[in-house]
Amino acid sequence: MRAWPAPVLTLPEARGQVKLLHARITVDYHGALGRQRFRPWLVGLPAVFLLFLVVNGELHAAGLRVAGVLVAALLLTVTASRIFMRRRRAARRELLRRAGIHWPPAPVRDGA
């Protein structure tokens, strides 16, 4: 890495190793995010919007339609981001595989 006041850029001879390290970090990060459950979003978002409508006294057809559209848009965004992360993780795993790195490593099991 270059010294501080300059932008943090890798030196030419280290770029390959930094790219592989970044791929390992990305695989770990997207793997952890991918293990999060989706069901709480499916229940939580409509419940929160319904609660907002009830508290404000706006529980009529127009308010319910707006809340429904917002819930659908948010769920679509969450779904799209999960697909994006899955594809990005697969691309980074392929980069690591081509470099001969098996990541994440298989868990070590005791023979006991």
C-alpha positions as a LaTeX table, in Angstrom:
\begin{tabular}{lrrr}
\hline
Residue & $x$ (\AA) & $y$ (\AA) & $z$ (\AA) \\
\hline
Met1 & 0.00 & 0.00 & 0.00 \\
Arg2 & 1.14 & 3.51 & $-0.59$ \\
Ala3 & 1.79 & 5.89 & 2.27 \\
Trp4 & $-1.01$ & 7.94 & 3.84 \\
Pro5 & $-1.92$ & 11.27 & 2.39 \\
Ala6 & $-2.14$ & 9.69 & $-1.06$ \\
Pro7 & $-5.21$ & 7.62 & $-1.91$ \\
Val8 & $-5.01$ & 4.07 & $-0.68$ \\
Leu9 & $-3.88$ & 2.26 & $-3.78$ \\
Thr10 & $-2.09$ & $-1.04$ & $-3.98$ \\
Leu11 & 1.35 & $-1.26$ & $-5.38$ \\
Pro12 & 1.49 & $-2.97$ & $-8.77$ \\
Glu13 & 3.30 & $-6.03$ & $-7.40$ \\
Ala14 & 0.62 & $-6.59$ & $-4.71$ \\
Arg15 & $-2.54$ & $-6.04$ & $-6.75$ \\
Gly16 & $-3.15$ & $-9.73$ & $-7.37$ \\
Gln17 & $-2.94$ & $-10.63$ & $-3.68$ \\
Val18 & $-5.18$ & $-7.70$ & $-2.70$ \\
Lys19 & $-7.74$ & $-8.77$ & $-5.30$ \\
Leu20 & $-7.77$ & $-12.30$ & $-3.85$ \\
Leu21 & $-8.07$ & $-10.95$ & $-0.30$ \\
His22 & $-10.97$ & $-8.77$ & $-1.39$ \\
Ala23 & $-12.63$ & $-11.81$ & $-2.98$ \\
Arg24 & $-12.26$ & $-13.78$ & 0.27 \\
Ile25 & $-13.78$ & $-10.95$ & 2.29 \\
Thr26 & $-16.65$ & $-10.60$ & $-0.19$ \\
Val27 & $-17.40$ & $-14.33$ & $-0.10$ \\
Asp28 & $-17.48$ & $-14.30$ & 3.70 \\
Tyr29 & $-19.61$ & $-11.16$ & 3.90 \\
His30 & $-22.19$ & $-12.20$ & 1.32 \\
Gly31 & $-22.28$ & $-15.68$ & 2.83 \\
Ala32 & $-23.17$ & $-14.24$ & 6.23 \\
Leu33 & $-25.84$ & $-12.00$ & 4.72 \\
Gly34 & $-27.25$ & $-14.91$ & 2.73 \\
Arg35 & $-27.84$ & $-16.89$ & 5.92 \\
Gln36 & $-30.22$ & $-14.26$ & 7.26 \\
Arg37 & $-33.83$ & $-15.29$ & 7.15 \\
Phe38 & $-36.27$ & $-13.75$ & 4.71 \\
Arg39 & $-39.51$ & $-14.66$ & 6.51 \\
Pro40 & $-39.33$ & $-11.86$ & 9.14 \\
Trp41 & $-39.32$ & $-9.36$ & 6.28 \\
Leu42 & $-42.42$ & $-10.99$ & 4.78 \\
Val43 & $-44.30$ & $-10.63$ & 8.06 \\
Gly44 & $-42.66$ & $-7.53$ & 9.49 \\
Leu45 & $-43.02$ & $-5.07$ & 6.62 \\
Pro46 & $-46.79$ & $-5.44$ & 6.14 \\
Ala47 & $-47.30$ & $-5.40$ & 9.92 \\
Val48 & $-45.35$ & $-2.15$ & 10.32 \\
Phe49 & $-47.21$ & $-0.42$ & 7.50 \\
Leu50 & $-50.56$ & $-1.60$ & 8.87 \\
Leu51 & $-49.58$ & $-0.34$ & 12.31 \\
Phe52 & $-48.72$ & 3.07 & 10.84 \\
Leu53 & $-52.12$ & 3.21 & 9.14 \\
Val54 & $-54.01$ & 2.23 & 12.29 \\
Val55 & $-52.12$ & 4.67 & 14.52 \\
Asn56 & $-52.75$ & 7.55 & 12.11 \\
Gly57 & $-56.41$ & 6.63 & 11.65 \\
Glu58 & $-55.97$ & 6.30 & 7.89 \\
Leu59 & $-57.29$ & 2.75 & 7.57 \\
His60 & $-59.19$ & 3.07 & 4.29 \\
Ala61 & $-58.77$ & 1.67 & 0.79 \\
Ala62 & $-56.40$ & 4.34 & $-0.53$ \\
Gly63 & $-54.08$ & 4.03 & 2.47 \\
Leu64 & $-54.09$ & 0.25 & 2.22 \\
Arg65 & $-53.24$ & 0.43 & $-1.50$ \\
Val66 & $-50.34$ & 2.79 & $-0.86$ \\
Ala67 & $-49.07$ & 0.57 & 1.96 \\
Gly68 & $-49.40$ & $-2.50$ & $-0.26$ \\
Val69 & $-47.42$ & $-0.88$ & $-3.06$ \\
Leu70 & $-44.69$ & 0.21 & $-0.61$ \\
Val71 & $-44.48$ & $-3.28$ & 0.90 \\
Ala72 & $-44.25$ & $-4.85$ & $-2.56$ \\
Ala73 & $-41.54$ & $-2.37$ & $-3.61$ \\
Leu74 & $-39.48$ & $-3.01$ & $-0.47$ \\
Leu75 & $-39.82$ & $-6.78$ & $-0.77$ \\
Leu76 & $-38.83$ & $-6.57$ & $-4.43$ \\
Thr77 & $-35.77$ & $-4.53$ & $-3.45$ \\
Val78 & $-34.78$ & $-7.06$ & $-0.77$ \\
Thr79 & $-35.22$ & $-9.94$ & $-3.22$ \\
Ala80 & $-33.20$ & $-8.18$ & $-5.93$ \\
Ser81 & $-30.39$ & $-7.44$ & $-3.50$ \\
Arg82 & $-30.25$ & $-11.09$ & $-2.42$ \\
Ile83 & $-30.02$ & $-12.18$ & $-6.07$ \\
Phe84 & $-27.28$ & $-9.60$ & $-6.70$ \\
Met85 & $-25.32$ & $-10.80$ & $-3.66$ \\
Arg86 & $-25.67$ & $-14.44$ & $-4.67$ \\
Arg87 & $-24.31$ & $-13.73$ & $-8.15$ \\
Arg88 & $-21.48$ & $-11.59$ & $-6.83$ \\
Arg89 & $-20.53$ & $-14.27$ & $-4.30$ \\
Ala90 & $-20.50$ & $-16.92$ & $-7.04$ \\
Ala91 & $-18.24$ & $-14.75$ & $-9.21$ \\
Arg92 & $-15.79$ & $-14.17$ & $-6.34$ \\
Arg93 & $-15.77$ & $-17.88$ & $-5.45$ \\
Glu94 & $-14.95$ & $-18.66$ & $-9.08$ \\
Leu95 & $-12.08$ & $-16.15$ & $-8.96$ \\
Leu96 & $-10.74$ & $-17.86$ & $-5.85$ \\
Arg97 & $-11.22$ & $-21.32$ & $-7.36$ \\
Arg98 & $-9.22$ & $-20.31$ & $-10.45$ \\
Ala99 & $-6.45$ & $-19.11$ & $-8.14$ \\
Gly100 & $-6.42$ & $-22.50$ & $-6.39$ \\
Ile101 & $-7.94$ & $-21.23$ & $-3.14$ \\
His102 & $-10.78$ & $-23.23$ & $-1.60$ \\
Trp103 & $-12.76$ & $-20.64$ & 0.32 \\
Pro104 & $-14.46$ & $-20.85$ & 2.72 \\
Pro105 & $-12.29$ & $-23.66$ & 4.04 \\
Ala106 & $-13.98$ & $-26.87$ & 5.08 \\
Pro107 & $-14.51$ & $-27.09$ & 8.85 \\
Val108 & $-11.99$ & $-29.25$ & 10.70 \\
Arg109 & $-13.67$ & $-32.21$ & 12.38 \\
Asp110 & $-12.27$ & $-34.10$ & 15.30 \\
Gly111 & $-12.03$ & $-37.84$ & 15.02 \\
Ala112 & $-13.35$ & $-38.22$ & 18.59 \\
\hline
\end{tabular}
